[in-house]
Amino acid sequence: MNLLPLVVPEAVDGVINLKDVPDGATARIPEPPNHTPDDLISVFIADKEVVSDAPVGEWVDGFFSVNISRVHLLEHTGPQKKFSYIIYYGGANASFSDPIYYHVAH
Protein backbone atom coordinates (compact mmCIF):
# COMPACT_ATOMS: atom_id res chain seq x y z
CA MET A 1 0.00 0.00 0.00
CA ASN A 2 1.40 3.37 -1.01
CA LEU A 3 1.62 6.42 1.23
CA LEU A 4 -0.84 9.29 0.82
CA PRO A 5 0.13 11.94 -1.77
CA LEU A 6 1.87 15.13 -0.69
CA VAL A 7 0.05 18.47 -0.68
CA VAL A 8 1.31 21.81 -2.01
CA PRO A 9 -0.73 24.39 -0.05
CA GLU A 10 0.29 27.25 -2.37
CA ALA A 11 -1.46 25.54 -5.30
CA VAL A 12 -4.83 27.03 -6.25
CA ASP A 13 -7.16 24.70 -8.13
CA GLY A 14 -4.22 22.43 -8.89
CA VAL A 15 -1.96 25.24 -10.19
CA ILE A 16 1.34 26.30 -8.62
CA ASN A 17 1.90 29.81 -9.96
CA LEU A 18 5.59 30.69 -9.80
CA LYS A 19 4.88 34.39 -9.31
CA ASP A 20 3.19 33.42 -6.02
CA VAL A 21 6.14 31.36 -4.71
CA PRO A 22 9.32 33.49 -5.02
CA ASP A 23 11.06 31.36 -2.36
CA GLY A 24 9.76 28.02 -3.62
CA ALA A 25 6.72 25.95 -2.71
CA THR A 26 5.99 23.82 0.33
CA ALA A 27 5.56 20.07 0.05
CA ARG A 28 3.48 18.87 2.99
CA ILE A 29 4.04 15.17 3.60
CA PRO A 30 1.26 13.38 5.51
CA GLU A 31 2.52 11.68 8.65
CA PRO A 32 3.07 7.99 7.85
CA PRO A 33 2.55 5.11 10.26
CA ASN A 34 5.47 3.91 12.35
CA HIS A 35 7.85 6.76 11.53
CA THR A 36 10.93 7.57 13.61
CA PRO A 37 13.29 10.60 13.90
CA ASP A 38 15.83 8.67 11.78
CA ASP A 39 13.54 8.62 8.72
CA LEU A 40 14.44 10.57 5.57
CA ILE A 41 12.24 12.03 2.83
CA SER A 42 13.00 12.61 -0.86
CA VAL A 43 10.60 14.54 -3.10
CA PHE A 44 10.27 14.10 -6.86
CA ILE A 45 8.75 16.09 -9.71
CA ALA A 46 8.25 14.07 -12.90
CA ASP A 47 10.41 11.34 -11.34
CA LYS A 48 13.37 13.73 -10.87
CA GLU A 49 14.60 14.10 -7.29
CA VAL A 50 14.21 17.72 -6.18
CA VAL A 51 14.61 17.24 -2.40
CA SER A 52 17.15 14.63 -1.37
CA ASP A 53 17.14 12.72 1.93
CA ALA A 54 15.67 15.48 4.10
CA PRO A 55 15.39 14.49 7.78
CA VAL A 56 11.77 14.23 8.85
CA GLY A 57 12.15 16.83 11.60
CA GLU A 58 9.05 17.84 13.51
CA TRP A 59 5.60 16.71 12.44
CA VAL A 60 3.13 19.60 12.72
CA ASP A 61 -0.62 18.98 12.54
CA GLY A 62 -0.01 15.60 10.95
CA PHE A 63 2.43 16.82 8.27
CA PHE A 64 6.14 17.28 7.69
CA SER A 65 7.04 20.20 5.43
CA VAL A 66 9.95 20.62 3.02
CA ASN A 67 10.67 23.41 0.57
CA ILE A 68 10.80 22.76 -3.17
CA SER A 69 13.07 25.44 -4.58
CA ARG A 70 11.87 27.85 -7.25
CA VAL A 71 14.73 26.63 -9.47
CA HIS A 72 13.35 23.08 -9.41
CA LEU A 73 9.84 24.34 -10.08
CA LEU A 74 11.13 26.37 -13.07
CA GLU A 75 12.67 23.18 -14.47
CA HIS A 76 9.23 21.54 -14.41
CA THR A 77 6.80 24.14 -15.75
CA GLY A 78 3.74 22.89 -17.57
CA PRO A 79 0.55 20.95 -16.96
CA GLN A 80 0.14 17.61 -15.21
CA LYS A 81 3.53 17.39 -13.51
CA LYS A 82 3.73 14.35 -11.24
CA PHE A 83 4.74 15.09 -7.62
CA SER A 84 5.65 12.20 -5.32
CA TYR A 85 7.92 11.30 -2.43
CA ILE A 86 9.72 8.41 -0.79
CA ILE A 87 10.16 7.93 2.94
CA TYR A 88 13.24 5.96 3.91
CA TYR A 89 12.42 4.35 7.26
CA GLY A 90 15.55 4.38 9.38
CA GLY A 91 17.31 5.86 6.35
CA ALA A 92 17.01 2.58 4.42
CA ASN A 93 13.64 0.88 3.88
CA ALA A 94 11.78 2.79 1.17
CA SER A 95 8.01 3.45 1.08
CA PHE A 96 6.58 5.21 -1.97
CA SER A 97 3.73 7.72 -2.12
CA ASP A 98 0.85 7.84 -4.50
CA PRO A 99 1.43 10.65 -7.02
CA ILE A 100 -0.46 13.90 -7.29
CA TYR A 101 -0.43 16.11 -10.38
CA TYR A 102 -0.03 19.89 -10.44
CA HIS A 103 0.25 22.44 -13.21
CA VAL A 104 3.39 24.54 -12.64
CA ALA A 105 2.69 27.92 -14.25
CA HIS A 106 5.38 30.46 -15.12
N, C-alpha and C positions, 0 to 999 in steps of 0.2 A: 504494500500500500504506500503510495507516494504521500509526501508532506503537502500541506495546504499551500496554495500559491502565495507569493509575496504581494504586497500592496504598495503602490506609489501614491501617497496621499496628495501630492501636488497635481496629479492627473485629474482633469475635468472631462467627464464623459469619455474616458478612455484615451485622452490626449494629454501628453506631456509637452507643454509649450516651452521651448527653451528660453524665450524671453522672460518667463515667469520663474526660472530656476538658475539665476546667474552663478550660484555656488554649487550647482548640481542638484540632483533629486534624492529623496529619501526612499530607500527600500526597507519596508517594514516586514520583518520575517515573523510569522506566527510562531509562538512558543511550541516547540515539539515535545512529545512525551519523552521522559527519561533523559533529559539533557543534563549536562554537568558544566562547571566552569572551564573545563579543558576542551570543550567543543569549539570547532572552527566553522566559519561560514564562507562560502565563495558564491558570488552572484554572477550570472551570465546574461548577456543580451545576444540574441541570435546565436547561441552556443559559444560565444566568445567570452572568456572570463574577464570581468571588469572590476571585480573586487576579489582579492585573493586571500584566502585563509585568515579572515578577520576573526579575532576572538569574540565569543558571544557577548561578553560584558554583562551589563545589567538588563534584565528583562523588565520592561515598563508596560503596564496594562496589557500583558499577554503578548508583547512584541519585543523583538530586538531590532534596532535601527542601524543601518549603515548608509553612508553617502555614496551615490553613484556620481562620479565627477561629470562636469559639463563636457569635458573633452570626450569621454566615452559616449555620452549621449549624442554629441555631434557626429561621432563615427557611425551612429546607427539611426540617422533620421529616416523617416518614412513610415508608412502604415504597417500595421500588423507585425511589430517586432516582438519576438518571443523573449520574455523575461522569466528566469528561473534561478534556482539556487540549489546548493548542496550543503548539507550539514555533515561535518566529519566528527562523529562521536568519538571523544577521546583523541581527536586529531587523526583518526585512522578510518574507522568504519563509516562508509558513505551512505547517506540517505538522500534521495532526490525528491525535489518538489514537482508538483504539477506545474505546467507553464501558465502564464497569463500573457495576454497580448496587448500592447499599447502602441498608439501612433505617437512617434516622436517628431514634433513639428518644429521647424526652424524659422 
